[in-house]
């Protein structure tokens, strides 16, 4: 049986997984800065992500039994809701980037705190990722969602080993901006399909929708920044 992949859905899964898991890796590396090894934090993150993944697999199977139109509506709601949540996170990221650096030295963390931090971050970010992946699966693109997530996860693991010392310098505001815009784009697109809208040029309609979304989201972020600090990254 041939493997059929839907590139836009695969791309969304790839970007959101890379985004959320990058934050986990950065956090694990950060809390391990004053510790001989990052293994406790990494172990906690693996446990947290794995636990959420198991639950998601159990829930995801039942989604295929629901009517496609209802699934499109549900997936649209999920992506729109997560887009709102991610927008708030994006705004906080831009605000932190615009704020002056703190003069307070980073605290030292023990192994237990490293593990707990990794566990919490892994679970929270995995839940956020799974919400989007289940939305994509609900729309009928489960294989693309899994492949996109696995490719992003595998790529991130390789990069984490290769450049773990530089990960603290990674800036994610622009990536969050893109991911937020993509979620709103697909929410609108799938809502339209559920309502019977025949998008002109089919999937190519995603391009103008995404352009409009990224302009609107970036403008909203700018409005949410402190008036005295309008300069921001991305």
FENTA-V97727 format. One record per pair of residues at least 4 apart in sequence whose C-alpha atoms are under 8 Angstrom apart, sorted by sequence separation. I is the first residue (numbers start at 1). GAP is how many residues later the second one is. D is the distance in whole Angstrom. If there is no record, write none. Layout:
i=(I	I)
gap=(GAP	GAP)
d=(D	D)
This chain:
i=(6	7	8	9	10	11	12	13	14	15	16	17	18	19	20	21	22	23	24	25	26	27	28	29	32	38	39	40	41	42	43	44	45	46	47	48	49	50	51	52	53	54	55	56	57	58	59	60	62	66	67	68	69	70	71	72	73	74	75	76	77	78	79	80	81	82	83	84	85	86	87	88	89	90	91	92	93	94	95	109	110	111	112	113	114	115	116	117	118	119	120	121	122	123	124	125	126	127	128	129	130	131	132	133	134	135	136	137	138	141	142	143	144	145	146	147	148	149	150	151	152	153	154	155	156	157	158	159	160	163	164	166	172	173	174	175	176	177	178	179	180	181	182	183	184	185	186	187	188	189	190	191	192	193	198	199	200	201	205	206	207	208	209	210	211	212	213	214	215	216	217	218	219	220	221	225	226	5	32	33	66	109	136	137	159	192	193	200	225	32	136	137	192	193	199	160	192	63	134	137	222	29	32	133	136	28	31	29	133	28	133	28	25	28	189	186	189	24	185	185	185	182	185	181	184	182	181	182	181	178	181	177	180	177	177	82	82	82	139	79	78	79	78	79	78	75	76	174	75	173	174	74	75	173	75	74	75	72	71	72	71	41	44	45	48	49	68	40	44	48	52	68	40	43	44	45	46	47	48	51	68	35	41	42	44	45	46	48	49	53	34	35	40	41	44	45	48	49	52	56	60	63	64	33	34	35	40	41	43	44	45	47	48	52	63	38	41	42	43	44	45	46	48	49	64	31	32	41	45	49	53	60	31	40	41	44	45	48	52	56	93	94	93	32	31	90	28	31	90	90	28	87	28	86	87	90	27	87	24	27	86	84	24	83	24	83	83	21	24	82	83	23	80	21	79	80	20	21	79	20	79	80	20	79	20	78	76	77	76	17	75	76	16	76	75	76	16	73	72	73	13	72	13	72	73	72	13	70	69	9	94	87	91	95	99	13	14	17	18	90	94	95	98	9	13	17	21	98	12	13	91	98	10	14	18	22	91	98	6	9	10	13	14	17	18	21	25	29	97	98	5	9	10	12	13	14	17	97	7	10	11	14	15	95	5	6	10	14	18	29	30	94	4	5	10	29	94	4	26	25	26	26	19	19	19	19	16	15	12	12	12)
gap=(4	4	4	4	4	4	4	4	4	4	4	4	4	4	4	4	4	4	4	4	4	4	4	4	4	4	4	4	4	4	4	4	4	4	4	4	4	4	4	4	4	4	4	4	4	4	4	4	4	4	4	4	4	4	4	4	4	4	4	4	4	4	4	4	4	4	4	4	4	4	4	4	4	4	4	4	4	4	4	4	4	4	4	4	4	4	4	4	4	4	4	4	4	4	4	4	4	4	4	4	4	4	4	4	4	4	4	4	4	4	4	4	4	4	4	4	4	4	4	4	4	4	4	4	4	4	4	4	4	4	4	4	4	4	4	4	4	4	4	4	4	4	4	4	4	4	4	4	4	4	4	4	4	4	4	4	4	4	4	4	4	4	4	4	4	4	4	4	4	4	4	4	4	4	4	4	4	5	5	5	5	5	5	5	5	5	5	5	5	6	6	6	6	6	6	7	7	8	8	8	8	9	9	9	9	10	10	12	12	13	13	14	17	17	17	20	20	21	21	24	25	28	28	29	29	31	32	32	33	36	36	37	37	40	41	46	49	50	51	52	53	53	54	56	57	59	59	59	60	60	60	61	61	61	63	64	64	66	67	67	68	70	70	70	70	70	70	71	71	71	71	71	72	72	72	72	72	72	72	72	72	73	73	73	73	73	73	73	73	73	74	74	74	74	74	74	74	74	74	74	74	74	74	75	75	75	75	75	75	75	75	75	75	75	75	76	76	76	76	76	76	76	76	76	76	77	77	77	77	77	77	77	78	78	78	78	78	78	78	78	79	79	80	82	83	83	86	86	86	87	89	89	90	90	90	90	91	93	94	94	94	96	97	97	98	98	100	101	101	101	101	102	103	104	104	104	105	105	105	106	107	107	108	108	109	109	110	110	111	112	112	112	113	114	115	115	116	117	118	118	119	119	120	121	121	122	123	124	125	127	127	130	130	130	130	131	131	131	131	131	131	131	131	132	132	132	132	132	133	133	133	133	134	134	134	134	134	134	135	135	135	135	135	135	135	135	135	135	135	135	136	136	136	136	136	136	136	136	137	137	137	137	137	137	138	138	138	138	138	138	138	138	139	139	139	139	139	140	141	142	142	144	153	156	157	160	163	164	167	170	171)
d=(6	6	6	6	6	6	6	6	6	6	6	6	6	7	7	6	6	6	6	6	6	6	6	6	8	6	6	6	6	6	6	6	6	6	6	6	6	6	7	6	6	6	6	6	7	8	7	8	8	7	6	6	6	6	6	6	6	6	6	6	6	6	6	6	6	6	6	6	7	6	6	6	6	6	6	6	6	6	6	6	6	6	6	6	6	6	6	6	6	6	6	6	6	6	6	6	6	6	7	6	6	6	6	6	6	6	7	5	7	6	6	6	6	6	6	6	6	6	6	6	6	6	6	6	6	6	6	6	5	6	8	7	6	6	6	6	6	6	6	6	7	6	6	6	6	6	6	6	6	6	6	6	6	5	7	8	8	6	6	6	6	6	6	6	6	6	6	6	6	6	6	6	6	6	6	7	7	7	7	8	7	6	6	4	7	5	7	6	6	5	6	8	8	8	6	7	8	8	8	7	7	6	7	8	6	7	8	8	6	5	8	6	8	8	7	8	8	7	7	6	5	6	6	6	7	8	5	8	5	7	6	7	8	7	7	7	7	7	8	8	7	6	7	7	6	8	7	7	4	7	5	7	7	7	6	7	6	7	5	5	6	7	8	7	8	8	8	6	4	5	6	7	7	7	6	8	8	6	7	7	8	7	4	7	7	4	7	8	5	7	6	7	6	4	4	4	5	5	6	7	7	8	7	8	7	7	5	7	7	4	7	8	4	6	6	8	7	6	8	8	7	7	8	8	8	8	7	5	4	5	8	8	6	8	7	7	7	8	8	8	8	6	6	7	6	6	7	8	6	6	7	8	6	7	8	8	8	6	7	8	6	8	6	5	6	8	5	8	7	8	6	8	6	7	5	6	5	8	7	7	7	5	8	5	7	8	7	7	4	6	7	7	6	6	7	6	8	7	6	6	7	7	6	7	6	6	8	7	5	7	8	8	6	6	8	8	8	8	8	8	7	8	6	7	5	6	7	8	8	8	7	7	5	4	5	7	8	6	7	6	5	5	5	6	7	8	7	7	7	8	8	6	8	8	5	8	7	7	7	7	6	7	7	8	7	6	5	5	7	7	6	6	8	5	8	7	7	8	6	8	6	8	8	7	7	8	6	7	8	7	8)
